[in-house]
């Protein structure tokens, strides 16, 4: 891993964070997601940006496996997706 979570995770406003995992393929997005979920506050939204098509399936599953709420996936631009989660447990 060439970056640490502090470089990839940005707080954009009260209770909203963006995790930019563009350029990474599996399993790194899931590893970064797990670290980010530990770092953000309960009741926060976490928006994950990815350009790795398999992550659009694996990240929602990882969110649920971590006992958090999967909100949805949307296309930000061609080849880039935003996957939104809500941290509901500590």
C-alpha positions, 0 to 999 in steps of 0.5 A, spaced: 500 500 500 502 506 497 498 511 502 495 510 509 488 511 511 489 519 513 491 521 506 485 517 503 480 519 508 477 526 508 472 529 512 468 534 508 463 536 513 459 535 519 458 527 519 460 526 512 467 523 509 470 521 502 474 515 502 478 515 495 480 508 493 481 510 485 487 506 482 486 501 487 484 494 485 481 488 490 483 487 496 485 494 497 479 497 497 476 493 502 482 493 507 481 501 506 474 501 507 475 497 514 480 502 516 475 508 514 469 505 518 474 504 524 476 512 523 469 515 522 464 517 527 458 513 529 452 516 524 457 519 519 456 518 512 462 515 508 462 516 501 467 511 497 470 513 490 472 507 486 474 506 479 474 498 480 468 495 477 468 489 481 468 494 487 461 496 486 459 489 488 464 487 493 464 494 497 457 494 499 458 486 501 463 489 505 459 494 508 454 490 510 459 484 513 462 490 517 454 491 520 454 498 517 448 500 513 449 500 505 446 506 502 447 506 495 451 506 489 451 511 483 455 513 477 459 519 478 462 519 471 464 514 466 468 509 470 467 512 477 462 510 482 460 513 489 458 508 494 455 510 500 455 507 507 452 510 514 456 508 520 451 505 525 455 501 530 461 503 534 
